[in-house]
Amino acid sequence: MPKLLETREDVELMVNQFYQKIRQDAELGYIFEEVAHIDWELHLPKMYDFWEGILLGTANYMGRPMPPHFRLTTKYTLTPEHFDRWLHLFFENVDALFEGDIAAEAKYRAYSIATIMNQRVQQVNAQISEEN
């Protein structure tokens, strides 16, 4: 039964469950595991900080999320469908675990992030295409 998303522990649950879905996904798992070679022990705590900052107002995240995605799309072309799939899994995950205003905010923020990131990555893809 969904509950309110209120604490760091809730954020960690959301992130852990989400990336478990990603790793098992036929479309995205390959990208994360075989192309990006994500070190999950490093990546997950960054994602906890990122989402805790967005949703609960902490200032723990100090990264820059765009450059790694730009580098990734030079190795394996990230498409709008990849971002749509990411967003679908994110929404599905949040809805299964949480309800309330912060859960709705998580989905709104994920939509905004996926939209902006997709636009920027597609610009990089177009630039790569022009160079070739």
JOFENFEN-V339326 format. One record per backbone hydrogen bond with DSSP energy under -1.0 kcal/mol. CO is the residue of the C=O (numbers start at 1). NH is the residue of the N-H. Records with the same first field share a line. If there is no record, write none. Layout:
BEGIN
CO = NH ; NH
END
This chain:
BEGIN
3 = 99
7 = 11
8 = 12
9 = 13
10 = 14
11 = 15
12 = 16
13 = 17
14 = 18
15 = 19
16 = 20
17 = 21
18 = 22
19 = 23
20 = 24
22 = 25
25 = 29
28 = 32
29 = 33
30 = 34 ; 35
31 = 36
32 = 38
38 = 40
39 = 42 ; 43
40 = 44
42 = 46
43 = 47
44 = 48
45 = 49
46 = 50
47 = 51
48 = 52
49 = 53
50 = 54
51 = 55
52 = 56
53 = 57
66 = 70
67 = 71
68 = 72
69 = 73
72 = 75 ; 76
79 = 83
80 = 84
81 = 85
82 = 86
83 = 87
84 = 88
85 = 89
86 = 90
87 = 91
88 = 92
89 = 93
90 = 94
91 = 95
92 = 96
93 = 97
94 = 98
97 = 3
100 = 104
101 = 105
102 = 106
103 = 107
104 = 108
105 = 109
106 = 110
107 = 111
108 = 112
109 = 113
110 = 114
111 = 115
112 = 116
113 = 117
114 = 118
115 = 119
116 = 120
117 = 121
118 = 122
119 = 123
120 = 124
121 = 125
122 = 126
123 = 127
124 = 128
125 = 129
126 = 130
127 = 131
128 = 132
END
